[in-house]
């Protein structure tokens, strides 16, 4: 009888410990997900900024090429 009670107590303690560890793992996992989401957001923002800059540079290049073409035509 006493051994069974000790076994039950040990099992309860192990279950509580396991639940606590599981809870901490979930917290850690949620923190990792949050960090990854934040990093993803930053990268997307940076990518958007770079795409806008690329568009501006392409437009400037187009304008420069147009100017060069016009100057070439005027010199001929």
PyMOL Python script that loads the backbone (N, CA, C, O; Angstrom):
from pymol import cmd

cmd.read_pdbstr("""\
ATOM      1  N   UNK A   1       0.839  -1.202   0.000  1.00  0.00           N
ATOM      2  CA  UNK A   1       0.000   0.000   0.000  1.00  0.00           C
ATOM      3  C   UNK A   1       0.876   1.254   0.000  1.00  0.00           C
ATOM      4  O   UNK A   1       0.664   2.169  -0.797  1.00  0.00           O
ATOM      5  N   UNK A   2       1.839   1.287   0.881  1.00  0.00           N
ATOM      6  CA  UNK A   2       2.742   2.450   0.971  1.00  0.00           C
ATOM      7  C   UNK A   2       3.538   2.619  -0.317  1.00  0.00           C
ATOM      8  O   UNK A   2       3.742   3.741  -0.781  1.00  0.00           O
ATOM      9  N   UNK A   3       3.981   1.524  -0.885  1.00  0.00           N
ATOM     10  CA  UNK A   3       4.742   1.568  -2.127  1.00  0.00           C
ATOM     11  C   UNK A   3       3.888   2.125  -3.255  1.00  0.00           C
ATOM     12  O   UNK A   3       4.371   2.902  -4.078  1.00  0.00           O
ATOM     13  N   UNK A   4       2.624   1.733  -3.296  1.00  0.00           N
ATOM     14  CA  UNK A   4       1.724   2.256  -4.316  1.00  0.00           C
ATOM     15  C   UNK A   4       1.529   3.760  -4.156  1.00  0.00           C
ATOM     16  O   UNK A   4       1.503   4.496  -5.143  1.00  0.00           O
ATOM     17  N   UNK A   5       1.395   4.207  -2.934  1.00  0.00           N
ATOM     18  CA  UNK A   5       1.239   5.644  -2.675  1.00  0.00           C
ATOM     19  C   UNK A   5       2.488   6.411  -3.099  1.00  0.00           C
ATOM     20  O   UNK A   5       2.404   7.495  -3.676  1.00  0.00           O
ATOM     21  N   UNK A   6       3.641   5.831  -2.801  1.00  0.00           N
ATOM     22  CA  UNK A   6       4.896   6.471  -3.215  1.00  0.00           C
ATOM     23  C   UNK A   6       4.997   6.517  -4.738  1.00  0.00           C
ATOM     24  O   UNK A   6       5.432   7.516  -5.311  1.00  0.00           O
ATOM     25  N   UNK A   7       4.597   5.443  -5.375  1.00  0.00           N
ATOM     26  CA  UNK A   7       4.631   5.385  -6.832  1.00  0.00           C
ATOM     27  C   UNK A   7       3.688   6.434  -7.426  1.00  0.00           C
ATOM     28  O   UNK A   7       4.044   7.133  -8.374  1.00  0.00           O
ATOM     29  N   UNK A   8       2.495   6.533  -6.865  1.00  0.00           N
ATOM     30  CA  UNK A   8       1.533   7.541  -7.339  1.00  0.00           C
ATOM     31  C   UNK A   8       2.113   8.936  -7.160  1.00  0.00           C
ATOM     32  O   UNK A   8       2.021   9.770  -8.060  1.00  0.00           O
ATOM     33  N   UNK A   9       2.704   9.188  -6.010  1.00  0.00           N
ATOM     34  CA  UNK A   9       3.288  10.506  -5.740  1.00  0.00           C
ATOM     35  C   UNK A   9       4.420  10.801  -6.729  1.00  0.00           C
ATOM     36  O   UNK A   9       4.523  11.914  -7.246  1.00  0.00           O
ATOM     37  N   UNK A  10       5.255   9.816  -6.986  1.00  0.00           N
ATOM     38  CA  UNK A  10       6.354   9.974  -7.942  1.00  0.00           C
ATOM     39  C   UNK A  10       5.814  10.256  -9.337  1.00  0.00           C
ATOM     40  O   UNK A  10       6.321  11.132 -10.038  1.00  0.00           O
ATOM     41  N   UNK A  11       4.794   9.522  -9.736  1.00  0.00           N
ATOM     42  CA  UNK A  11       4.188   9.730 -11.050  1.00  0.00           C
ATOM     43  C   UNK A  11       3.566  11.122 -11.150  1.00  0.00           C
ATOM     44  O   UNK A  11       3.703  11.792 -12.173  1.00  0.00           O
ATOM     45  N   UNK A  12       2.895  11.551 -10.106  1.00  0.00           N
ATOM     46  CA  UNK A  12       2.305  12.898 -10.094  1.00  0.00           C
ATOM     47  C   UNK A  12       3.387  13.966 -10.209  1.00  0.00           C
ATOM     48  O   UNK A  12       3.238  14.942 -10.944  1.00  0.00           O
ATOM     49  N   UNK A  13       4.466  13.767  -9.480  1.00  0.00           N
ATOM     50  CA  UNK A  13       5.577  14.727  -9.542  1.00  0.00           C
ATOM     51  C   UNK A  13       6.189  14.762 -10.939  1.00  0.00           C
ATOM     52  O   UNK A  13       6.494  15.830 -11.470  1.00  0.00           O
ATOM     53  N   UNK A  14       6.363  13.587 -11.520  1.00  0.00           N
ATOM     54  CA  UNK A  14       6.922  13.519 -12.872  1.00  0.00           C
ATOM     55  C   UNK A  14       5.994  14.177 -13.884  1.00  0.00           C
ATOM     56  O   UNK A  14       6.449  14.862 -14.801  1.00  0.00           O
ATOM     57  N   UNK A  15       4.699  13.967 -13.716  1.00  0.00           N
ATOM     58  CA  UNK A  15       3.727  14.571 -14.616  1.00  0.00           C
ATOM     59  C   UNK A  15       3.753  16.094 -14.488  1.00  0.00           C
ATOM     60  O   UNK A  15       3.720  16.808 -15.491  1.00  0.00           O
ATOM     61  N   UNK A  16       3.811  16.579 -13.269  1.00  0.00           N
ATOM     62  CA  UNK A  16       3.881  18.021 -13.042  1.00  0.00           C
ATOM     63  C   UNK A  16       5.146  18.598 -13.663  1.00  0.00           C
ATOM     64  O   UNK A  16       5.115  19.645 -14.310  1.00  0.00           O
ATOM     65  N   UNK A  17       6.251  17.903 -13.458  1.00  0.00           N
ATOM     66  CA  UNK A  17       7.517  18.347 -14.040  1.00  0.00           C
ATOM     67  C   UNK A  17       7.434  18.348 -15.563  1.00  0.00           C
ATOM     68  O   UNK A  17       7.891  19.284 -16.219  1.00  0.00           O
ATOM     69  N   UNK A  18       6.854  17.302 -16.113  1.00  0.00           N
ATOM     70  CA  UNK A  18       6.711  17.208 -17.568  1.00  0.00           C
ATOM     71  C   UNK A  18       5.814  18.325 -18.099  1.00  0.00           C
ATOM     72  O   UNK A  18       6.118  18.930 -19.127  1.00  0.00           O
ATOM     73  N   UNK A  19       4.719  18.598 -17.407  1.00  0.00           N
ATOM     74  CA  UNK A  19       3.823  19.689 -17.813  1.00  0.00           C
ATOM     75  C   UNK A  19       4.546  21.034 -17.777  1.00  0.00           C
ATOM     76  O   UNK A  19       4.383  21.861 -18.675  1.00  0.00           O
ATOM     77  N   UNK A  20       5.336  21.241 -16.742  1.00  0.00           N
ATOM     78  CA  UNK A  20       6.092  22.487 -16.615  1.00  0.00           C
ATOM     79  C   UNK A  20       7.101  22.624 -17.750  1.00  0.00           C
ATOM     80  O   UNK A  20       7.227  23.692 -18.350  1.00  0.00           O
ATOM     81  N   UNK A  21       7.816  21.546 -18.040  1.00  0.00           N
ATOM     82  CA  UNK A  21       8.790  21.568 -19.138  1.00  0.00           C
ATOM     83  C   UNK A  21       8.098  21.800 -20.476  1.00  0.00           C
ATOM     84  O   UNK A  21       8.589  22.553 -21.316  1.00  0.00           O
ATOM     85  N   UNK A  22       6.962  21.152 -20.666  1.00  0.00           N
ATOM     86  CA  UNK A  22       6.202  21.318 -21.903  1.00  0.00           C
ATOM     87  C   UNK A  22       5.734  22.763 -22.053  1.00  0.00           C
ATOM     88  O   UNK A  22       5.802  23.340 -23.138  1.00  0.00           O
ATOM     89  N   UNK A  23       5.269  23.329 -20.972  1.00  0.00           N
ATOM     90  CA  UNK A  23       4.830  24.729 -20.996  1.00  0.00           C
ATOM     91  C   UNK A  23       5.998  25.651 -21.364  1.00  0.00           C
ATOM     92  O   UNK A  23       5.841  26.570 -22.168  1.00  0.00           O
ATOM     93  N   UNK A  24       7.159  25.398 -20.775  1.00  0.00           N
ATOM     94  CA  UNK A  24       8.332  26.223 -21.072  1.00  0.00           C
ATOM     95  C   UNK A  24       8.763  26.054 -22.528  1.00  0.00           C
ATOM     96  O   UNK A  24       9.172  27.019 -23.173  1.00  0.00           O
ATOM     97  N   UNK A  25       8.671  24.839 -23.037  1.00  0.00           N
ATOM     98  CA  UNK A  25       9.004  24.608 -24.445  1.00  0.00           C
ATOM     99  C   UNK A  25       8.067  25.388 -25.363  1.00  0.00           C
ATOM    100  O   UNK A  25       8.500  25.956 -26.366  1.00  0.00           O
ATOM    101  N   UNK A  26       6.785  25.413 -25.017  1.00  0.00           N
ATOM    102  CA  UNK A  26       5.823  26.178 -25.817  1.00  0.00           C
ATOM    103  C   UNK A  26       6.149  27.669 -25.773  1.00  0.00           C
ATOM    104  O   UNK A  26       6.078  28.358 -26.790  1.00  0.00           O
ATOM    105  N   UNK A  27       6.503  28.154 -24.599  1.00  0.00           N
ATOM    106  CA  UNK A  27       6.885  29.568 -24.467  1.00  0.00           C
ATOM    107  C   UNK A  27       8.107  29.856 -25.331  1.00  0.00           C
ATOM    108  O   UNK A  27       8.138  30.845 -26.063  1.00  0.00           O
ATOM    109  N   UNK A  28       9.108  28.991 -25.242  1.00  0.00           N
ATOM    110  CA  UNK A  28      10.326  29.175 -26.042  1.00  0.00           C
ATOM    111  C   UNK A  28      10.016  29.133 -27.533  1.00  0.00           C
ATOM    112  O   UNK A  28      10.545  29.927 -28.310  1.00  0.00           O
ATOM    113  N   UNK A  29       9.154  28.200 -27.922  1.00  0.00           N
ATOM    114  CA  UNK A  29       8.781  28.078 -29.331  1.00  0.00           C
ATOM    115  C   UNK A  29       8.055  29.336 -29.795  1.00  0.00           C
ATOM    116  O   UNK A  29       8.320  29.846 -30.884  1.00  0.00           O
ATOM    117  N   UNK A  30       7.145  29.830 -28.975  1.00  0.00           N
ATOM    118  CA  UNK A  30       6.415  31.053 -29.329  1.00  0.00           C
ATOM    119  C   UNK A  30       7.356  32.248 -29.461  1.00  0.00           C
ATOM    120  O   UNK A  30       7.181  33.092 -30.341  1.00  0.00           O
ATOM    121  N   UNK A  31       8.346  32.312 -28.588  1.00  0.00           N
ATOM    122  CA  UNK A  31       9.328  33.399 -28.669  1.00  0.00           C
ATOM    123  C   UNK A  31      10.142  33.300 -29.957  1.00  0.00           C
ATOM    124  O   UNK A  31      10.418  34.309 -30.606  1.00  0.00           O
ATOM    125  N   UNK A  32      10.522  32.078 -30.318  1.00  0.00           N
ATOM    126  CA  UNK A  32      11.268  31.883 -31.569  1.00  0.00           C
ATOM    127  C   UNK A  32      10.421  32.297 -32.768  1.00  0.00           C
ATOM    128  O   UNK A  32      10.902  32.972 -33.678  1.00  0.00           O
ATOM    129  N   UNK A  33       9.157  31.886 -32.757  1.00  0.00           N
ATOM    130  CA  UNK A  33       8.251  32.246 -33.854  1.00  0.00           C
ATOM    131  C   UNK A  33       8.123  33.761 -33.939  1.00  0.00           C
ATOM    132  O   UNK A  33       8.157  34.327 -35.032  1.00  0.00           O
ATOM    133  N   UNK A  34       7.977  34.413 -32.805  1.00  0.00           N
ATOM    134  CA  UNK A  34       7.845  35.876 -32.782  1.00  0.00           C
ATOM    135  C   UNK A  34       9.102  36.537 -33.348  1.00  0.00           C
ATOM    136  O   UNK A  34       9.010  37.471 -34.145  1.00  0.00           O
ATOM    137  N   UNK A  35      10.267  36.055 -32.938  1.00  0.00           N
ATOM    138  CA  UNK A  35      11.519  36.611 -33.467  1.00  0.00           C
ATOM    139  C   UNK A  35      11.614  36.406 -34.974  1.00  0.00           C
ATOM    140  O   UNK A  35      12.018  37.312 -35.703  1.00  0.00           O
ATOM    141  N   UNK A  36      11.244  35.219 -35.439  1.00  0.00           N
ATOM    142  CA  UNK A  36      11.288  34.947 -36.879  1.00  0.00           C
ATOM    143  C   UNK A  36      10.291  35.817 -37.641  1.00  0.00           C
ATOM    144  O   UNK A  36      10.591  36.297 -38.734  1.00  0.00           O
ATOM    145  N   UNK A  37       9.119  36.018 -37.071  1.00  0.00           N
ATOM    146  CA  UNK A  37       8.131  36.887 -37.719  1.00  0.00           C
ATOM    147  C   UNK A  37       8.643  38.322 -37.786  1.00  0.00           C
ATOM    148  O   UNK A  37       8.480  39.000 -38.800  1.00  0.00           O
ATOM    149  N   UNK A  38       9.263  38.779 -36.698  1.00  0.00           N
ATOM    150  CA  UNK A  38       9.835  40.131 -36.684  1.00  0.00           C
ATOM    151  C   UNK A  38      10.935  40.262 -37.732  1.00  0.00           C
ATOM    152  O   UNK A  38      10.993  41.247 -38.467  1.00  0.00           O
ATOM    153  N   UNK A  39      11.801  39.260 -37.789  1.00  0.00           N
ATOM    154  CA  UNK A  39      12.894  39.281 -38.765  1.00  0.00           C
ATOM    155  C   UNK A  39      12.333  39.254 -40.186  1.00  0.00           C
ATOM    156  O   UNK A  39      12.821  39.962 -41.066  1.00  0.00           O
ATOM    157  N   UNK A  40      11.326  38.447 -40.398  1.00  0.00           N
ATOM    158  CA  UNK A  40      10.683  38.365 -41.706  1.00  0.00           C
ATOM    159  C   UNK A  40      10.095  39.720 -42.096  1.00  0.00           C
ATOM    160  O   UNK A  40      10.217  40.152 -43.243  1.00  0.00           O
ATOM    161  N   UNK A  41       9.472  40.371 -41.154  1.00  0.00           N
ATOM    162  CA  UNK A  41       8.892  41.690 -41.417  1.00  0.00           C
ATOM    163  C   UNK A  41       9.988  42.691 -41.808  1.00  0.00           C
ATOM    164  O   UNK A  41       9.828  43.462 -42.754  1.00  0.00           O
ATOM    165  N   UNK A  42      11.089  42.666 -41.073  1.00  0.00           N
ATOM    166  CA  UNK A  42      12.204  43.572 -41.383  1.00  0.00           C
ATOM    167  C   UNK A  42      12.755  43.308 -42.781  1.00  0.00           C
ATOM    168  O   UNK A  42      13.019  44.237 -43.544  1.00  0.00           O
ATOM    169  N   UNK A  43      12.925  42.028 -43.104  1.00  0.00           N
ATOM    170  CA  UNK A  43      13.473  41.664 -44.415  1.00  0.00           C
ATOM    171  C   UNK A  43      12.514  42.085 -45.526  1.00  0.00           C
ATOM    172  O   UNK A  43      12.950  42.579 -46.566  1.00  0.00           O
ATOM    173  N   UNK A  44      11.213  41.892 -45.314  1.00  0.00           N
ATOM    174  CA  UNK A  44      10.232  42.313 -46.323  1.00  0.00           C
ATOM    175  C   UNK A  44      10.271  43.828 -46.513  1.00  0.00           C
ATOM    176  O   UNK A  44      10.211  44.323 -47.639  1.00  0.00           O
ATOM    177  N   UNK A  45      10.372  44.552 -45.412  1.00  0.00           N
ATOM    178  CA  UNK A  45      10.438  46.006 -45.498  1.00  0.00           C
ATOM    179  C   UNK A  45      11.697  46.431 -46.261  1.00  0.00           C
ATOM    180  O   UNK A  45      11.646  47.302 -47.129  1.00  0.00           O
ATOM    181  N   UNK A  46      12.819  45.806 -45.924  1.00  0.00           N
ATOM    182  CA  UNK A  46      14.074  46.114 -46.613  1.00  0.00           C
ATOM    183  C   UNK A  46      13.969  45.768 -48.100  1.00  0.00           C
ATOM    184  O   UNK A  46      14.433  46.526 -48.952  1.00  0.00           O
ATOM    185  N   UNK A  47      13.365  44.638 -48.403  1.00  0.00           N
ATOM    186  CA  UNK A  47      13.186  44.227 -49.790  1.00  0.00           C
ATOM    187  C   UNK A  47      12.320  45.239 -50.545  1.00  0.00           C
ATOM    188  O   UNK A  47      12.639  45.614 -51.673  1.00  0.00           O
ATOM    189  N   UNK A  48      11.238  45.673 -49.925  1.00  0.00           N
ATOM    190  CA  UNK A  48      10.374  46.681 -50.558  1.00  0.00           C
ATOM    191  C   UNK A  48      11.150  47.964 -50.837  1.00  0.00           C
ATOM    192  O   UNK A  48      11.032  48.552 -51.912  1.00  0.00           O
ATOM    193  N   UNK A  49      11.939  48.387 -49.865  1.00  0.00           N
ATOM    194  CA  UNK A  49      12.741  49.601 -50.031  1.00  0.00           C
ATOM    195  C   UNK A  49      13.737  49.439 -51.172  1.00  0.00           C
ATOM    196  O   UNK A  49      13.924  50.351 -51.978  1.00  0.00           O
ATOM    197  N   UNK A  50      14.372  48.280 -51.235  1.00  0.00           N
ATOM    198  CA  UNK A  50      15.344  48.028 -52.296  1.00  0.00           C
ATOM    199  C   UNK A  50      14.669  47.973 -53.666  1.00  0.00           C
ATOM    200  O   UNK A  50      15.222  48.453 -54.655  1.00  0.00           O
ATOM    201  N   UNK A  51      13.489  47.393 -53.717  1.00  0.00           N
ATOM    202  CA  UNK A  51      12.766  47.345 -54.993  1.00  0.00           C
ATOM    203  C   UNK A  51      12.384  48.755 -55.457  1.00  0.00           C
ATOM    204  O   UNK A  51      12.458  49.060 -56.647  1.00  0.00           O
ATOM    205  N   UNK A  52      11.983  49.600 -54.529  1.00  0.00           N
ATOM    206  CA  UNK A  52      11.656  50.985 -54.885  1.00  0.00           C
ATOM    207  C   UNK A  52      12.899  51.720 -55.376  1.00  0.00           C
ATOM    208  O   UNK A  52      12.851  52.457 -56.361  1.00  0.00           O
ATOM    209  N   UNK A  53      14.003  51.509 -54.680  1.00  0.00           N
ATOM    210  CA  UNK A  53      15.257  52.139 -55.092  1.00  0.00           C
ATOM    211  C   UNK A  53      15.670  51.643 -56.474  1.00  0.00           C
ATOM    212  O   UNK A  53      16.109  52.430 -57.313  1.00  0.00           O
ATOM    213  N   UNK A  54      15.532  50.359 -56.707  1.00  0.00           N
ATOM    214  CA  UNK A  54      15.861  49.798 -58.014  1.00  0.00           C
ATOM    215  C   UNK A  54      14.994  50.432 -59.100  1.00  0.00           C
ATOM    216  O   UNK A  54      15.491  50.760 -60.178  1.00  0.00           O
ATOM    217  N   UNK A  55      13.730  50.603 -58.828  1.00  0.00           N
ATOM    218  CA  UNK A  55      12.837  51.240 -59.804  1.00  0.00           C
ATOM    219  C   UNK A  55      13.281  52.670 -60.102  1.00  0.00           C
ATOM    220  O   UNK A  55      13.262  53.107 -61.252  1.00  0.00           O
ATOM    221  N   UNK A  56      13.679  53.393 -59.057  1.00  0.00           N
ATOM    222  CA  UNK A  56      14.157  54.771 -59.264  1.00  0.00           C
ATOM    223  C   UNK A  56      15.426  54.789 -60.114  1.00  0.00           C
ATOM    224  O   UNK A  56      15.571  55.615 -61.015  1.00  0.00           O
ATOM    225  N   UNK A  57      16.329  53.876 -59.820  1.00  0.00           N
ATOM    226  CA  UNK A  57      17.586  53.813 -60.573  1.00  0.00           C
ATOM    227  C   UNK A  57      17.318  53.431 -62.032  1.00  0.00           C
ATOM    228  O   UNK A  57      17.928  53.985 -62.946  1.00  0.00           O
ATOM    229  N   UNK A  58      16.406  52.483 -62.239  1.00  0.00           N
ATOM    230  CA  UNK A  58      16.059  52.097 -63.614  1.00  0.00           C
ATOM    231  C   UNK A  58      15.460  53.282 -64.371  1.00  0.00           C
ATOM    232  O   UNK A  58      15.759  53.489 -65.547  1.00  0.00           O
ATOM    233  N   UNK A  59      14.627  54.043 -63.704  1.00  0.00           N
ATOM    234  CA  UNK A  59      14.029  55.215 -64.346  1.00  0.00           C
ATOM    235  C   UNK A  59      15.101  56.256 -64.673  1.00  0.00           C
ATOM    236  O   UNK A  59      15.081  56.861 -65.745  1.00  0.00           O
ATOM    237  N   UNK A  60      16.028  56.457 -63.752  1.00  0.00           N
ATOM    238  CA  UNK A  60      17.131  57.394 -64.014  1.00  0.00           C
ATOM    239  C   UNK A  60      17.968  56.916 -65.198  1.00  0.00           C
ATOM    240  O   UNK A  60      18.362  57.712 -66.050  1.00  0.00           O
ATOM    241  N   UNK A  61      18.231  55.635 -65.244  1.00  0.00           N
ATOM    242  CA  UNK A  61      18.992  55.069 -66.355  1.00  0.00           C
ATOM    243  C   UNK A  61      18.244  55.288 -67.672  1.00  0.00           C
ATOM    244  O   UNK A  61      18.836  55.690 -68.673  1.00  0.00           O
ATOM    245  N   UNK A  62      16.958  55.023 -67.656  1.00  0.00           N
ATOM    246  CA  UNK A  62      16.146  55.226 -68.855  1.00  0.00           C
ATOM    247  C   UNK A  62      16.223  56.685 -69.309  1.00  0.00           C
ATOM    248  O   UNK A  62      16.362  56.963 -70.501  1.00  0.00           O
ATOM    249  N   UNK A  63      16.132  57.608 -68.359  1.00  0.00           N
ATOM    250  CA  UNK A  63      16.204  59.034 -68.698  1.00  0.00           C
ATOM    251  C   UNK A  63      17.580  59.396 -69.260  1.00  0.00           C
ATOM    252  O   UNK A  63      17.688  60.165 -70.216  1.00  0.00           O
ATOM    253  N   UNK A  64      18.614  58.841 -68.665  1.00  0.00           N
ATOM    254  CA  UNK A  64      19.972  59.106 -69.158  1.00  0.00           C
ATOM    255  C   UNK A  64      20.152  58.556 -70.576  1.00  0.00           C
ATOM    256  O   UNK A  64      20.733  59.215 -71.439  1.00  0.00           O
ATOM    257  N   UNK A  65      19.654  57.360 -70.801  1.00  0.00           N
ATOM    258  CA  UNK A  65      19.759  56.770 -72.139  1.00  0.00           C
ATOM    259  C   UNK A  65      18.984  57.608 -73.155  1.00  0.00           C
ATOM    260  O   UNK A  65      19.425  57.793 -74.289  1.00  0.00           O
ATOM    261  N   UNK A  66      17.853  58.100 -72.741  1.00  0.00           N
ATOM    262  CA  UNK A  66      17.051  58.942 -73.624  1.00  0.00           C
ATOM    263  C   UNK A  66      17.798  60.236 -73.950  1.00  0.00           C
ATOM    264  O   UNK A  66      17.808  60.687 -75.096  1.00  0.00           O
ATOM    265  N   UNK A  67      18.415  60.819 -72.941  1.00  0.00           N
ATOM    266  CA  UNK A  67      19.200  62.040 -73.163  1.00  0.00           C
ATOM    267  C   UNK A  67      20.353  61.773 -74.129  1.00  0.00           C
ATOM    268  O   UNK A  67      20.605  62.550 -75.049  1.00  0.00           O
ATOM    269  N   UNK A  68      21.040  60.666 -73.901  1.00  0.00           N
ATOM    270  CA  UNK A  68      22.162  60.312 -74.778  1.00  0.00           C
ATOM    271  C   UNK A  68      21.679  60.103 -76.207  1.00  0.00           C
ATOM    272  O   UNK A  68      22.319  60.558 -77.155  1.00  0.00           O
ATOM    273  N   UNK A  69      20.572  59.429 -76.359  1.00  0.00           N
ATOM    274  CA  UNK A  69      20.005  59.189 -77.687  1.00  0.00           C
ATOM    275  C   UNK A  69      19.645  60.514 -78.349  1.00  0.00           C
ATOM    276  O   UNK A  69      19.926  60.712 -79.531  1.00  0.00           O
ATOM    277  N   UNK A  70      19.037  61.402 -77.612  1.00  0.00           N
ATOM    278  CA  UNK A  70      18.663  62.715 -78.152  1.00  0.00           C
ATOM    279  C   UNK A  70      19.896  63.527 -78.550  1.00  0.00           C
ATOM    280  O   UNK A  70      19.891  64.204 -79.579  1.00  0.00           O
ATOM    281  N   UNK A  71      20.937  63.461 -77.746  1.00  0.00           N
ATOM    282  CA  UNK A  71      22.171  64.191 -78.063  1.00  0.00           C
ATOM    283  C   UNK A  71      22.817  63.608 -79.309  1.00  0.00           C
ATOM    284  O   UNK A  71      23.315  64.342 -80.163  1.00  0.00           O
ATOM    285  N   UNK A  72      22.805  62.271 -79.410  1.00  0.00           N
ATOM    286  CA  UNK A  72      23.354  61.610 -80.599  1.00  0.00           C
ATOM    287  C   UNK A  72      22.605  62.063 -81.845  1.00  0.00           C
ATOM    288  O   UNK A  72      23.213  62.347 -82.878  1.00  0.00           O
ATOM    289  N   UNK A  73      21.307  62.128 -81.740  1.00  0.00           N
ATOM    290  CA  UNK A  73      20.482  62.543 -82.887  1.00  0.00           C
ATOM    291  C   UNK A  73      20.793  63.995 -83.257  1.00  0.00           C
ATOM    292  O   UNK A  73      20.880  64.331 -84.438  1.00  0.00           O
ATOM    293  N   UNK A  74      20.959  64.840 -82.266  1.00  0.00           N
ATOM    294  CA  UNK A  74      21.243  66.257 -82.524  1.00  0.00           C
ATOM    295  C   UNK A  74      22.610  66.439 -83.174  1.00  0.00           C
ATOM    296  O   UNK A  74      22.786  67.342 -83.991  1.00  0.00           O
ATOM    297  N   UNK A  75      23.562  65.612 -82.832  1.00  0.00           N
ATOM    298  CA  UNK A  75      24.921  65.733 -83.381  1.00  0.00           C
ATOM    299  C   UNK A  75      25.012  65.213 -84.807  1.00  0.00           C
ATOM    300  O   UNK A  75      25.968  65.530 -85.515  1.00  0.00           O
ATOM    301  N   UNK A  76      24.056  64.438 -85.236  1.00  0.00           N
ATOM    302  CA  UNK A  76      24.127  63.837 -86.575  1.00  0.00           C
ATOM    303  C   UNK A  76      23.632  64.746 -87.616  1.00  0.00           C
ATOM    304  O   UNK A  76      23.626  64.390 -88.795  1.00  0.00           O
TER     305      UNK A  76
END
""", "prot")
cmd.dss("prot")
cmd.show_as("cartoon", "prot")
cmd.util.cbc("prot")
cmd.orient("prot")
